[in-house]
């Protein structure tokens, strides 16, 4: 039986038996978009993340339906445009999976964006302070290592995205 220990505006803390975890109050789904420009540049976003106390590199991502009902692929397109400034001519669903199954009930839908076109500077909405990073696919591994040495965290799902981008580019 679930016992709600705390409920805030966005998250609740739950105890179920001996297990404690977080749930999103209004939504438990998010989308992450693996994107690479037609010129072969991987599209990443960098943002300060208070839970880890440092800047973090990730692929564009965000909540599905946090403000109104929307299809997951529409949320993926919206997040790619808001965060990175790119519109996708194609949005291919890859798979769904848990975000952090020992900590939260949130699940992620992963998409591969194709036929990208730059439409804005990106950077997110309102209070988001996102920096868009575009890195040549053949240089991204060493670039990521240098970023980590400089104290920037790299979301491990970046490597999952690179796998799917490279697989798609091989045909």
N, C-alpha and C positions, 0 to 999 in steps of 0.2 A: 504494500500500500504506500502511495506517495504522500510524503509530508512536505509541505512548502515551508521552508525556513525563512525565506526572504523573497519579496517581489519588488523589483524596481520598474522603471519605465520600459526598459528593454530586456532585462534578464531576470530570471527567478532562480533561486537556489533550492534544490530538491534533495530530500533524503528518501531513499527507497531501500529498506532493509539496512544494511551497513554501508550502502553506496551513496555518496553525495556527488551531485553533478549540477550543471547549469542547463537551463532551457531558455530559449528566446520566448518572450512573452507573447508576441504576435506571430512569430514565424520561425520555423526551424530549417529553412532551406536557403541556400545561397548558390550563386553561379560563379565559376572561375573560367576565364577566357584565355586560352593559349593562342597568342597572336604573333605573326611574323609578316612583315611588310613584303610586297612583291619584290623589293630590292634585296631581300634576305636579312632584314634587320629585326631582331627579336624585340617585341614591345613589352617592357616591364614598367612597373610603377614603384616608386619609392615613397614611403610615408613613415612618420614617427608613430610608433605603436606603444602607448603608455603601459600596457601589461608587461612588456619586456624592457621598457625604458630605453629603447633605441630605434633608430631608423631601420626599416625592413624593406627588402626588395621582394616583389611578388608579381605575378601576372594580375591584370585587372580582375576584380572580383567584387561582388556585392550581394545584398539580400534580394530575394525574389519576393515580390508582392508586399514589401514593407509599407508602402503607402496606399496601394490599391491592387486589386486582383490583376495579375498579369501572367502570361505564359512564360515558362522558364527561358525559352530562347529569346523572347522579347526583353526580359530582364538582362540577359547576357549582352544583347546588342546595346541596350541603354547604358550598362556599366562600362562597356568598352568605349562608347562615345564620351560619357562623362569623365571617366578617369584618364583615358589615353588620347582622346580626340580623334579616334578612328571609327569610321563606319565600315561594317563588314557586308560584302555582297553575298556571303555565305556564312551560315553559322551551323556547324555540324556537331550534334550531340555525340559525346564519346562514351561517358558512363556517369553513374551516380555513386557516391561513396560517403562514408562518415567523415566529418571534419576532424574531430579528435574524440574517438569513441569512449575514452576513459574520463573525459571531462564534460562533454556536451552532447545533447541530442541532435545538434545541427547536422544536416547533410548538405553535400555539395553536388551540383550538376556541373560537369566539366564539358567545355565546348572548344572546338577548334575553329577559329575565325579564318575566313579566306576572302580573297578579292578585296583587300583593305584599301580604303581611300581616306587620306587625312582630311578632316573637316574642321578641326579646331585645335587649339593648344592643349586641350585636356586639362587636367589638374583637379578634377573633382567638382563637387558642389559645396556651396555655403562654407562650412567650417573645415572642409578637407583641405589639406595642404599637400597635395600629391605632386611629385616631380616625375615626369615621364622620362624613361631611359630607353634609348634605342641603341642596340648593340648588334654588330655583325654576327651572324650565326656562327661563323667559323672562328670568332674571337671570344664568344660569350663565356666559355668555360674558364679561360684565364682571367677574363674581366671579373667574373663572379668571385674567383679566388682572391683577387686584389681587393675587391669590395669587402670581403670578410676580414682580410688582414687589416683593413682600415676601420674595422669596428661596425660595419653595417651587417645586419642579420640577413640571411637569405632563407626565405620560406622554402622548405624542402620540396614543396610541390612544383617549384620552378624546374627541378630536374625531371619531374614527370612530364611537364609541358614541353621541355626540350626533346624528350623522347618522341612525343607525338608529332611535334613540328618536323623533326628530322625524318621520321617515318613517312610523313606526308610528302616531303620534298623529294624523297627517293622514288616516290611513285609506287 
